[in-house]
Amino acid sequence: MTLRPGFKPDWLLLLLAVANSSFVTRYYDIAFHNKLYAGRRRFMTQYVKKFPLPPLEAPVAQRIIQVVGERIANKMPDEDREMEIDQLVWESFGLVEEVCR
């Protein structure tokens, strides 16, 4: 992804979090109904450009940006951080992920 001129670089971190979240997977399945064989999703531009994003100025969005930046700087797998980011994405839309076990 690239930013258009005039957009803050923080948008890339927020986009990265949303695009890799379980929220966007659920959103995709409900909004687009386009799965390939074996349940794989086809993330084409026409779908990705319709993904919702929380307002950049929202406190939870700022927290997402902070945690994603720290996660990238760490460069090591960190499952706890990734789970935190996923939960924050759900929270940024006023939702809580229902975990099925």
C-alpha positions in Angstrom: 0.0 0.0 0.0 1.1 3.5 -0.6 -0.2 6.8 0.6 -1.5 9.6 -1.5 0.3 12.9 -1.0 -0.9 14.8 2.0 -1.8 11.8 4.1 -0.1 11.1 7.5 2.2 8.0 7.6 0.2 6.9 10.6 -2.5 5.8 8.2 -0.2 3.0 6.9 0.1 1.5 10.4 -3.7 1.7 11.0 -4.3 0.1 7.6 -1.8 -2.6 8.4 -3.6 -3.4 11.6 -7.1 -3.5 10.1 -6.1 -5.4 7.0 -4.5 -8.2 9.2 -7.3 -8.4 11.7 -9.9 -11.0 12.3 -12.4 -8.1 12.1 -11.7 -7.6 8.4 -11.9 -11.3 7.7 -15.4 -11.4 9.2 -16.3 -8.1 7.4 -15.1 -9.5 4.1 -17.1 -12.7 4.5 -20.3 -10.8 5.2 -19.9 -8.0 2.8 -18.4 -9.7 -0.3 -19.2 -13.4 -0.3 -16.3 -14.1 -2.6 -14.3 -17.2 -1.6 -12.2 -19.4 -3.7 -11.6 -23.2 -3.3 -10.8 -24.3 0.2 -12.4 -21.2 1.6 -9.6 -18.9 0.6 -10.4 -15.2 0.1 -9.5 -13.1 -2.9 -8.4 -9.7 -1.5 -8.7 -7.7 -4.7 -8.5 -3.9 -4.8 -12.3 -3.5 -5.5 -12.9 -5.1 -2.1 -10.0 -3.8 0.0 -10.7 -0.2 -0.9 -14.1 -0.7 0.8 -12.7 -1.9 4.1 -13.8 0.5 6.9 -11.2 2.4 8.9 -11.6 4.0 12.3 -11.0 7.8 12.6 -7.3 8.4 12.8 -7.8 10.9 15.7 -9.7 8.4 17.8 -7.9 7.4 21.0 -8.2 3.7 20.2 -6.8 4.3 16.7 -3.8 6.1 18.2 -3.2 3.1 20.5 -3.4 0.8 17.5 -0.8 2.9 15.7 1.5 2.9 18.8 1.3 -0.8 19.3 1.8 -1.6 15.6 4.8 0.7 15.5 6.3 -1.1 18.5 5.5 -4.5 17.0 7.3 -3.6 13.7 10.3 -2.2 15.6 10.6 -5.4 17.6 10.9 -7.5 14.4 10.3 -10.7 16.4 7.1 -12.7 16.6 4.9 -11.5 19.4 1.6 -13.3 19.7 0.5 -11.3 22.7 1.0 -8.0 20.8 -0.8 -9.3 17.7 -3.8 -10.4 19.8 -3.8 -7.0 21.5 -3.8 -5.3 18.0 -6.6 -7.5 16.9 -8.7 -6.7 19.9 -8.0 -3.0 19.5 -9.3 -3.1 15.9 -12.6 -4.6 17.0 -12.8 -2.0 19.8 -12.1 0.8 17.3 -15.4 -0.1 15.6 -17.3 -0.4 18.9 -17.4 -4.2 18.8 -16.0 -7.1 20.7 -14.9 -10.3 18.9 -16.9 -13.3 19.9 -14.4 -16.1 20.3 -15.7 -19.6 19.5 -14.0 -22.4 21.3 
